[in-house]
Amino acid sequence: MRMVDIIEKKKRKKALSKEEIFFFIDGVSKETIPDYQISSLIMAIYLNGMNDTELTYLTDAMAHSGDMLELDKK
């Protein structure tokens, strides 16, 4: 998977898949995606928006990108 393809897809106002969104968030958290590609995708998202499914995938990917705390203490 290539960031260039993900950016182009969003620039063309197409929905990103779960795999593409997880790839992006994983690359951001591991610092394997250059800053200019991160900002390009964020700009495409800002200009074209995301549907509810994309937002759900993005939230899930962000939540699982780092340490998670267990808040249910019994």
C-alpha positions as CSV (number, residue, x, y, z in Angstrom):
1,M,0.0,0.0,0.0
2,R,1.3,3.5,-0.9
3,M,0.5,6.8,0.7
4,V,0.4,8.5,-2.7
5,D,-2.5,6.2,-3.7
6,I,-4.4,6.9,-0.5
7,I,-3.9,10.7,-0.9
8,E,-5.1,10.5,-4.6
9,K,-8.1,8.5,-3.6
10,K,-9.2,11.1,-1.0
11,K,-8.5,14.0,-3.4
12,R,-10.9,12.3,-5.8
13,K,-13.6,12.4,-3.0
14,K,-13.6,8.6,-2.6
15,A,-14.1,6.8,0.7
16,L,-11.0,5.3,2.3
17,S,-11.1,1.6,3.4
18,K,-10.4,0.4,6.9
19,E,-7.1,-1.0,5.8
20,E,-6.0,2.4,4.2
21,I,-7.0,4.3,7.4
22,F,-5.2,1.8,9.7
23,F,-2.1,1.9,7.4
24,F,-2.1,5.7,7.7
25,I,-2.5,5.9,11.4
26,D,0.1,3.1,11.9
27,G,2.5,5.0,9.7
28,V,1.9,8.2,11.6
29,S,2.4,6.6,15.0
30,K,5.6,4.8,13.9
31,E,6.9,7.9,12.0
32,T,7.3,6.0,8.8
33,I,5.2,8.4,6.7
34,P,6.9,11.8,5.8
35,D,5.3,14.9,7.2
36,Y,4.4,16.3,3.7
37,Q,2.4,13.1,3.0
38,I,0.6,13.4,6.3
39,S,-0.3,17.0,5.7
40,S,-1.4,16.2,2.1
41,L,-3.9,13.6,3.3
42,I,-5.1,15.8,6.1
43,M,-5.7,18.6,3.6
44,A,-7.6,16.3,1.3
45,I,-9.7,15.1,4.3
46,Y,-10.4,18.7,5.3
47,L,-11.4,19.7,1.8
48,N,-13.5,16.6,1.0
49,G,-14.6,15.3,4.4
50,M,-15.1,11.8,5.6
51,N,-18.2,9.7,5.8
52,D,-19.4,8.1,9.1
53,T,-17.8,4.8,8.3
54,E,-14.4,6.4,7.6
55,L,-14.7,8.4,10.9
56,T,-15.5,5.2,12.8
57,Y,-12.4,3.5,11.3
58,L,-10.3,6.5,12.0
59,T,-11.4,6.6,15.6
60,D,-10.8,2.9,16.1
61,A,-7.3,3.1,14.5
62,M,-6.4,6.1,16.7
63,A,-7.6,4.3,19.8
64,H,-5.6,1.2,19.1
65,S,-2.4,3.1,18.0
66,G,-1.0,3.4,21.5
67,D,-1.4,2.0,25.0
68,M,-4.9,1.5,26.2
69,L,-6.0,1.8,29.8
70,E,-8.4,-0.6,31.4
71,L,-11.0,1.6,33.1
72,D,-13.3,-1.2,34.2
73,K,-11.8,-1.9,37.7
74,K,-13.9,-4.3,39.8
